[in-house]
Amino acid sequence: MSNTVSFETTSLVRDTCLCLHSQRAARGLARRFDEALRPVGLTNQQFSLLMALNRSEPPPMGPVAKLLAMDRTTLTAALKPLERRGLILVEASPSDGRARILVLTAAGRETLSRAVSIWRETHAAVEACLVGLDPDAVRTALGVLARVSGR
């Protein structure tokens, strides 16, 4: 039995692997939104995180981690720069002192407000690139793929 993988197999994976194609798309989109959001000092991940906190009541960490498909350790690391900048606060839950809630500060709300117009413009430009594709169908397919991952 040979320990080599044929070039035909390499080509097959390169051309058909949903994981590879979704990673490439995600990286390209992330770069585009990172560049667009740079003027307000946010990355696309930070924008998504601030949006996840934009609620009438500060959410606990668990639901935010689930929404963003992150584990709690990764979420904690992602929160630290936003906390240092005063955009969020991590506080003890009033109902359970052991649990943590995530509070969007006034500075966080103001930064998010400035970022939304940038996001809208960039998002519209990205959707315009989907010539011949229905953006809602693309979102549905991505949602299915996210569920396949078990998150």
C-alpha positions in Angstrom: 0.0 0.0 0.0 1.4 3.4 -1.0 1.7 6.3 1.4 1.3 8.9 -1.3 -1.8 10.8 -2.3 -2.3 11.1 -6.1 -2.4 14.5 -7.7 -5.9 13.6 -8.9 -7.0 13.3 -5.3 -5.3 16.6 -4.5 -7.2 18.2 -7.4 -10.5 16.7 -6.3 -10.1 18.0 -2.7 -9.0 21.5 -4.0 -12.0 21.7 -6.4 -14.8 20.2 -4.2 -14.0 20.5 -0.5 -16.7 22.5 1.1 -14.6 23.2 4.1 -11.7 24.6 2.0 -14.1 26.7 -0.1 -16.0 28.1 3.0 -12.7 28.9 4.7 -11.4 30.8 1.6 -14.7 32.7 1.4 -14.7 33.5 5.1 -11.1 34.7 5.0 -11.8 36.9 1.9 -14.9 38.4 3.5 -13.1 38.9 6.8 -10.3 40.8 5.0 -12.8 43.0 3.2 -14.8 43.9 6.3 -11.6 44.3 8.4 -10.4 46.9 5.9 -13.7 48.6 5.7 -14.1 48.8 9.5 -10.6 50.0 10.2 -11.6 53.7 10.3 -13.7 53.0 13.4 -10.9 50.8 14.9 -12.8 47.5 14.7 -12.2 44.2 13.1 -15.2 42.3 11.6 -15.1 39.9 14.5 -15.2 42.8 17.0 -18.1 44.3 15.0 -20.0 41.0 15.2 -19.3 40.8 18.9 -20.5 44.3 19.6 -23.6 43.6 17.6 -24.2 40.4 19.6 -24.2 42.6 22.8 -26.6 45.2 21.4 -29.6 44.1 23.3 -32.0 45.6 25.8 -30.5 43.5 28.5 -26.8 42.6 28.8 -26.5 38.9 27.8 -24.6 36.2 29.6 -21.4 34.8 27.9 -23.0 31.4 27.0 -25.6 32.6 24.5 -23.1 35.1 22.9 -20.6 32.4 22.5 -23.2 30.1 20.9 -24.5 32.9 18.5 -20.9 33.6 17.3 -20.0 29.8 17.2 -17.1 30.3 19.6 -16.1 28.5 22.7 -16.1 30.5 25.9 -12.3 30.6 26.0 -12.1 32.1 22.5 -14.9 34.6 23.4 -13.1 35.6 26.6 -9.9 36.4 24.6 -11.9 38.3 22.0 -13.5 40.4 24.7 -10.3 41.6 26.3 -9.3 44.3 23.6 -12.9 45.6 23.6 -12.8 45.8 27.4 -9.5 47.6 27.4 -10.9 50.2 25.0 -13.9 50.7 27.3 -16.3 49.5 24.7 -17.7 46.7 26.9 -17.8 45.7 30.5 -17.7 42.1 31.8 -19.7 42.1 35.1 -21.1 39.6 37.6 -24.7 38.7 36.8 -27.1 40.2 39.3 -29.0 36.9 39.5 -26.0 34.7 39.8 -22.7 36.2 41.0 -20.7 33.3 39.4 -22.0 34.0 35.9 -20.8 36.9 33.8 -22.8 39.3 31.7 -21.5 41.4 28.8 -22.4 45.1 28.9 -22.1 47.3 25.9 -20.9 50.7 27.2 -21.9 54.1 25.9 -18.5 54.3 24.0 -19.3 50.8 22.6 -22.7 51.9 21.4 -21.2 55.0 19.8 -18.5 53.0 18.0 -21.1 50.5 16.9 -23.3 53.2 15.6 -20.4 54.6 13.5 -19.6 51.1 12.2 -23.1 50.2 11.1 -23.1 52.6 8.1 -19.8 51.2 7.0 -21.1 47.6 7.4 -24.3 48.5 5.4 -22.3 49.9 2.5 -19.7 47.0 2.5 -22.4 44.4 2.9 -24.4 45.8 -0.1 -21.3 45.7 -2.2 -20.6 42.1 -1.3 -24.2 41.1 -2.0 -23.9 42.9 -5.4 -21.0 40.5 -6.2 -23.4 37.5 -5.9 -24.5 37.8 -9.5 -27.0 35.1 -10.3 -27.2 34.0 -6.7 -29.9 34.7 -4.2 -28.3 36.1 -1.0 -31.0 34.6 1.2 -30.3 31.2 -0.4 -26.6 31.6 0.3 -27.3 32.5 3.9 -29.5 29.5 4.2 -26.8 27.2 2.8 -24.3 28.7 5.2 -26.7 28.1 8.1 -27.0 24.5 7.1 -23.2 24.1 7.0 -22.9 25.7 10.4 -25.4 23.2 11.9 -23.5 20.3 10.2 -20.5 21.4 12.3 -22.5 20.7 15.5 -22.7 24.2 16.8 
